[in-house]
Amino acid sequence: MIAQAEGTGITRREVLDAIYPAFARDGASKDEIVAAAVTAEPRSEIIELLGRLPARRYPSVREVWSDLPEMPIS
């Protein structure tokens, strides 16, 4: 679990919009998730938050939420 970006108002919907393409195949690594987000050009706080994810492979987007448990849905 990583620390949330206090006061940024980042939601799961925003993160999902930025990272969904990374999961088009068979899961995604942290680096692939961050790269997908950079390509989507979300606000910088989202890139910073994703950069703090643990370096591991995420089989699905749902697994990302396990490292961001307190992030609101929308």
N, C-alpha and C positions, 0 to 999 in steps of 0.2 A: 504494500500500500504506500502511495506517495502522498506528500502534503499537498493540499489543494492550494490553488492560487487565490488567496484571500481577496475578497472585494472585486474580483474580475467579472463575476456574473456568468462565467462560462457554463454552458449546459451540455448535456450528453448529445442533444440534437445538433449543436454546433460542431462538436467533436466528430460525431458520426458523419456529418456532411463533408468534413475535411479528410477523414481517413477511410471511408467506405471503399474507394477504389483499390486500396492495398489488399483487401480481402477477396478480390475477384477470383483468386485461385485457391491455393491450399494454405490458408492462414497467412500471417505476416510477422516479420521480425520487427523489433522496435525501430530499426533503421528504415525499414520499408514503410512503416507507419508514419514516421517523421517525413520521409521523402514525399509520400502521398499528400500529406498536409501542406508541405511547402508548395507543391504544385497547385493545390487548391487555393492558395493565397488567403487563408483565414487571418484574423487579427493575430498579432504577434504573441499575445498571451497564450493562445492555443498551442502554437509551436513550442513555446517555452515549457508549457505543462507537459506536452508529449515528450519533450527532450529529457524529462525527469523520470519517465517510465523505466522500469528495470529492463536490462538488456536480456531479452528472452524472446521466444517465438510465441505468438498468440494464435491459437487455432481458429478463433472466431472473434468477432467484435465483442461479444459477450464477455470474453476473458479480459478485455481491456478494462471493463467496468470493475472487475475484481481489484484492480490497482487504483481505481478512482471511485471508491464506494460512496462517498458523500456528495458526489456531483449530482445536481438536480437534473431531472429528465428534460424539462423545458422551462 
